[in-house]
Amino acid sequence: MADTEARIRAAAIRLWAERGFHGSGIRELAEAAGVSSATLYHYMGTKEDLLAAIMRDGLLRLLELARAAVKPAQGTEERLSALVQLHVLTHAVRPEQTRVVDWEMRSLSTEHAAEIVALRDEYELLWQEAIDEGCRSGLFRPAHPRVARLALLEMCNGVAHWYTPDGPLTLEELALRHTEMALALLGVAVPVGVDVVRRCRDLITLMWTD
């Protein structure tokens, strides 16, 4: 990606994470990126085109990481734990981009929404499949599996709003505490195993070297 295009995307993510998509105009975005309005349009197309591109890239990367995380998982508990940890780490490491992806779906027109919603649903299906598999085996015991998925995602999304690197929790502790809460919500009241801790450390390394 060209430096100018990367600078425009970074400026858009900062502005929209703080003010929302409709809370900043083209002139503000151009000023934040240090380019003219004409240059802005050259690189981004319309403002909504840029939003869709940012959301598309974020969701595709999340899907790629999620598939890599669950592939070596041994059993349903470890698979679900990997998804929780990845989601938490992504929201902690890239809070502005994940806030835009999580909250600005409502700003897309029908033209762009279908593709982005499909990517989001594909990602969430990984969660639902893990939860359903755990329910079938008797490991998970939520009263309503779909609501459990939504509750877990919402809990993990919140990290993007309150986590700070200089806070009391390390990234590993943050991800592991969320894993414990997720498993407890699903009816698994057991300590997080050594394999899950190791997977968490591997995911942290992956996120920081990406």
C-alpha positions in Angstrom: 0.0 0.0 0.0 1.4 3.4 -1.0 2.4 5.7 1.9 -0.2 8.3 1.0 -3.0 5.7 0.9 -1.8 4.2 4.2 -1.7 7.7 5.8 -5.3 8.4 4.6 -6.5 5.1 6.1 -4.8 5.7 9.4 -6.3 9.2 9.6 -9.7 7.9 8.8 -9.5 5.2 11.4 -8.4 7.7 14.1 -11.2 10.2 13.2 -14.0 7.6 12.9 -13.0 5.7 16.1 -13.2 9.0 18.0 -16.1 10.8 16.3 -17.9 8.2 14.2 -18.2 8.0 10.5 -20.8 10.7 10.3 -19.0 12.9 12.8 -16.2 14.1 10.5 -16.3 15.4 7.0 -14.0 15.2 4.0 -12.2 18.4 4.8 -11.4 17.2 8.3 -10.2 13.9 6.9 -8.0 15.5 4.3 -6.4 17.8 7.0 -5.8 14.9 9.3 -4.1 12.9 6.5 -2.1 16.0 5.3 -3.4 15.9 1.8 -5.8 17.9 -0.4 -9.4 16.9 -0.9 -8.6 16.1 -4.6 -5.8 13.7 -3.5 -8.2 12.2 -0.9 -10.8 11.4 -3.6 -8.1 10.0 -5.9 -7.0 7.4 -3.3 -10.2 6.5 -1.6 -13.1 7.0 -4.1 -16.0 8.0 -1.9 -15.9 8.3 1.8 -18.1 5.2 2.1 -15.7 3.3 -0.3 -12.9 4.0 2.2 -15.0 2.8 5.2 -15.9 -0.4 3.4 -12.2 -1.0 2.4 -11.1 -0.5 6.1 -13.8 -2.8 7.3 -13.1 -5.4 4.6 -9.4 -5.5 5.4 -10.0 -5.7 9.1 -12.5 -8.6 8.8 -10.4 -10.5 6.3 -7.4 -10.3 8.6 -9.4 -11.4 11.6 -10.8 -14.4 9.7 -7.3 -15.3 8.6 -5.9 -15.1 12.1 -9.0 -17.0 13.6 -8.6 -19.9 11.2 -4.9 -20.1 12.0 -5.6 -20.0 15.7 -8.2 -22.8 15.8 -6.5 -25.1 13.3 -4.1 -26.7 15.8 -6.6 -26.6 18.7 -7.1 -29.9 20.6 -10.7 -30.1 21.5 -13.7 -27.8 21.7 -12.6 -26.0 24.9 -9.2 -25.0 23.4 -10.8 -24.0 20.1 -13.2 -21.6 21.8 -10.4 -20.3 24.1 -8.3 -19.5 21.0 -11.1 -17.5 19.5 -11.7 -15.6 22.7 -8.0 -14.8 23.1 -7.6 -13.7 19.5 -10.6 -11.4 19.6 -9.4 -9.9 22.9 -5.9 -9.4 21.7 -7.0 -7.9 18.4 -9.2 -5.4 20.2 -6.4 -4.6 22.6 -3.7 -4.1 20.0 -5.8 -2.3 17.4 -8.5 -0.6 19.4 -9.3 2.2 16.9 -9.7 -0.1 13.8 -11.8 -2.6 15.7 -14.1 0.1 17.0 -14.7 1.2 13.5 -15.3 -2.3 12.3 -17.6 -3.1 15.2 -19.7 0.1 15.2 -19.9 1.5 11.7 -21.7 -1.3 10.0 -24.8 0.9 10.3 -23.1 3.5 8.2 -22.9 1.3 5.1 -25.4 1.5 2.3 -26.9 -1.6 0.9 -24.3 -1.6 -1.9 -21.4 -2.2 0.6 -23.2 -3.8 3.5 -23.9 -7.2 1.9 -20.2 -8.0 1.5 -19.1 -6.7 4.9 -22.0 -8.5 6.7 -21.1 -11.7 5.0 -17.5 -11.5 6.2 -18.7 -10.7 9.8 -21.1 -13.6 9.7 -18.4 -15.9 8.4 -16.2 -15.0 11.3 -19.0 -15.3 13.9 -19.8 -18.8 12.4 -16.5 -20.0 13.7 -17.7 -19.1 17.2 -21.1 -20.5 16.8 -19.7 -23.8 15.5 -17.4 -24.1 18.4 -20.2 -23.4 20.9 -22.6 -25.8 19.2 -20.0 -28.5 19.1 -19.4 -28.0 22.8 -23.2 -28.2 23.5 -23.5 -31.4 21.5 -20.7 -33.1 23.5 -22.1 -31.9 26.8 -19.1 -29.8 27.6 -20.9 -26.4 27.2 -24.3 -25.8 28.9 -25.6 -22.4 27.9 -29.4 -21.9 28.1 -29.3 -20.3 24.6 -26.2 -20.9 22.4 -26.8 -18.0 20.0 -27.3 -15.5 22.9 -24.1 -16.9 24.5 -22.2 -16.2 21.3 -23.5 -12.6 21.1 -22.7 -12.1 24.8 -19.2 -13.4 24.5 -18.4 -11.2 21.4 -19.8 -8.1 23.1 -17.7 -8.8 26.2 -14.6 -9.1 24.1 -15.4 -6.1 22.0 -15.4 -3.9 25.1 -11.6 -4.3 25.4 -11.1 -1.8 22.6 -12.8 0.9 24.8 -11.0 0.5 28.1 -7.7 -1.4 27.8 -4.5 0.5 28.1 -1.0 -1.0 27.8 0.1 0.8 31.0 -2.9 -0.7 33.0 -2.7 -3.4 35.7 -3.1 -6.3 33.2 -0.6 -7.6 30.7 -1.9 -8.8 27.3 -1.6 -12.4 28.4 -3.5 -11.8 31.7 -6.2 -9.9 29.9 -6.8 -12.7 27.3 -6.7 -15.4 30.0 -9.1 -13.7 32.3 -11.5 -13.3 29.4 -11.0 -17.0 28.6 -12.0 -18.0 32.1 -15.1 -15.8 32.0 -16.1 -17.1 28.6 -15.8 -20.7 29.7 -17.7 -20.0 32.9 -20.5 -18.4 30.9 -20.7 -21.6 28.9 -20.8 -23.7 32.0 -17.2 -24.8 32.2 -16.0 -23.9 35.7 -12.4 -25.2 35.4 -9.0 -23.5 35.5 -7.5 -22.6 32.2 -5.1 -25.4 31.1 -1.4 -25.1 30.3 -2.1 -25.7 26.6 -4.5 -22.7 26.5 -1.9 -20.5 28.2 0.7 -21.5 25.7 -1.7 -20.8 22.8 -2.3 -17.4 24.3 1.4 -16.6 24.3 1.7 -17.8 20.7 -1.2 -15.5 19.7 0.4 -12.5 21.4 3.6 -13.1 19.5 1.6 -13.3 16.2 -0.3 -10.1 16.9 2.8 -8.1 17.8 4.8 -9.3 14.8 2.0 -8.8 12.3 
